[in-house]
Amino acid sequence: MPKPPLDPEVADVAPDDPIVTPYDQQHVVTYMRLLQAESEGADWREVARLVLHIDPERQPGRARDAYQSHLARAKWMTEQGRLLRGTWSN
């Protein structure tokens, strides 16, 4: 499997499929950055701006929704054991 991009564009809402999607595969680095930021206690607005490239001042609803859905997906990926193992099979 090719390396995931380091800073891909993000959708307004992360997938919530019960399987790992191509979007998930492309956003592994994004998910890891979100989890690290949360563990460090970073403000969600700063994370939205720096990691998701959404300005929370100009688009507060979109920024919050994108942050919450991508963080939830990152947690799902770790709970499934796929994020750290790099196992993309269903």
C-alpha positions as CSV (number, residue, x, y, z in Angstrom):
1,M,0.0,0.0,0.0
2,P,1.4,3.4,-0.9
3,K,2.1,5.9,1.9
4,P,-0.9,8.2,2.8
5,P,-0.6,11.9,1.9
6,L,0.7,14.0,4.7
7,D,-1.8,16.8,4.4
8,P,-4.9,15.9,2.3
9,E,-7.9,18.0,1.9
10,V,-10.7,17.0,4.3
11,A,-14.4,16.6,3.8
12,D,-16.9,18.5,5.9
13,V,-17.7,15.2,7.7
14,A,-15.6,12.1,8.0
15,P,-17.1,8.8,6.9
16,D,-19.0,6.7,9.4
17,D,-19.1,3.4,7.5
18,P,-18.5,0.2,9.5
19,I,-15.5,-0.6,7.3
20,V,-12.2,1.3,6.5
21,T,-12.8,3.4,3.4
22,P,-10.4,4.8,0.8
23,Y,-11.0,8.2,2.6
24,D,-9.7,6.7,5.8
25,Q,-6.7,5.3,4.1
26,Q,-5.9,8.8,2.7
27,H,-6.4,10.5,6.1
28,V,-4.4,8.3,8.4
29,V,-1.9,11.1,9.1
30,T,-4.8,13.5,9.7
31,Y,-6.3,11.1,12.2
32,M,-3.0,10.7,14.0
33,R,-2.5,14.4,14.2
34,L,-6.0,14.8,15.7
35,L,-5.4,12.2,18.3
36,Q,-2.1,13.7,19.3
37,A,-3.6,17.2,19.5
38,E,-6.4,15.9,21.7
39,S,-3.9,14.0,24.0
40,E,-2.0,17.3,24.4
41,G,-5.1,19.2,25.3
42,A,-5.0,21.5,22.2
43,D,-7.9,23.8,21.6
44,W,-10.2,22.3,18.9
45,R,-10.3,25.6,17.0
46,E,-6.6,25.6,16.6
47,V,-6.6,22.0,15.5
48,A,-9.4,22.8,13.0
49,R,-7.3,25.6,11.6
50,L,-4.0,23.8,11.4
51,V,-4.9,20.2,10.7
52,L,-8.2,20.5,8.9
53,H,-7.6,23.8,7.2
54,I,-11.0,25.2,8.2
55,D,-11.1,28.6,9.8
56,P,-13.3,28.4,12.9
57,E,-13.8,32.1,13.0
58,R,-15.3,32.3,9.5
59,Q,-17.0,28.9,9.5
60,P,-17.6,27.9,13.1
61,G,-20.3,25.2,12.4
62,R,-18.4,23.6,9.6
63,A,-15.1,23.6,11.6
64,R,-16.7,22.1,14.7
65,D,-18.6,19.4,12.7
66,A,-15.5,18.5,10.8
67,Y,-13.3,18.4,13.9
68,Q,-15.8,16.2,15.8
69,S,-16.5,13.8,13.0
70,H,-12.8,13.3,12.1
71,L,-11.8,12.9,15.7
72,A,-14.6,10.3,16.2
73,R,-13.4,8.5,13.1
74,A,-9.8,8.6,14.3
75,K,-10.9,7.0,17.6
76,W,-12.9,4.4,15.8
77,M,-9.8,3.5,13.7
78,T,-7.8,3.0,16.8
79,E,-10.5,1.0,18.5
80,Q,-10.6,-1.3,15.5
81,G,-6.9,-1.6,15.7
82,R,-6.4,-0.5,12.2
83,L,-4.9,2.9,12.6
84,L,-1.7,1.8,14.4
85,R,-1.4,-1.6,12.7
86,G,-2.0,-0.2,9.2
87,T,-4.4,-3.0,8.6
88,W,-6.8,-1.8,5.9
89,S,-8.8,-5.0,5.3
90,N,-12.4,-5.1,6.4
